Amino acid sequence: MESKDDARDRGGDLPLMAEVARYFKDQAFMCAKDEGLEVVFDDFVNEHAAAFANDAETREEGHSFEFTELHGEYLRLFEKATERVLEVAGGTREQFAAECRAALRGGTRPDGE
């Protein structure tokens, strides 16, 4: 996990995980209903909801390739938002991934506690 010295070297006081977590929390709770990142994800859900409408009743096994494609598109939206936060925080995707792996191994929280 990134040390406080590493965070200072890239210009931040918090680990990257904390920066990303704070951004998504702020986007979810601090923005008005018609602004912020939540709108992007709500728009995606509203645009593709019909694809899932009758899935439980009609699916015989597994998920359709369409669902796999939609999941990939959703992940790309999330990754784009995460990369924007990393860029602003002065970190890299690799640093963020290393922090996430370390947190999974050590059970630490994004806020460093």
ZIHU-V20254 format. One record per run of one state. SS is the DSSP state (H for helix, E for strand, - for the rest). FROM is the first residue (numbers start at 1). TO is the last residue. If there is no record, write none. Layout:
BEGIN
ss->[SS | SS]
from->[FROM | FROM]
to->[TO | TO]
END
This chain:
BEGIN
ss->[- | H | - | H | - | H | - | H | - | H | - | H | -]
from->[1 | 4 | 10 | 16 | 30 | 37 | 53 | 55 | 59 | 65 | 90 | 93 | 107]
to->[3 | 9 | 15 | 29 | 36 | 52 | 54 | 58 | 64 | 89 | 92 | 106 | 113]
END
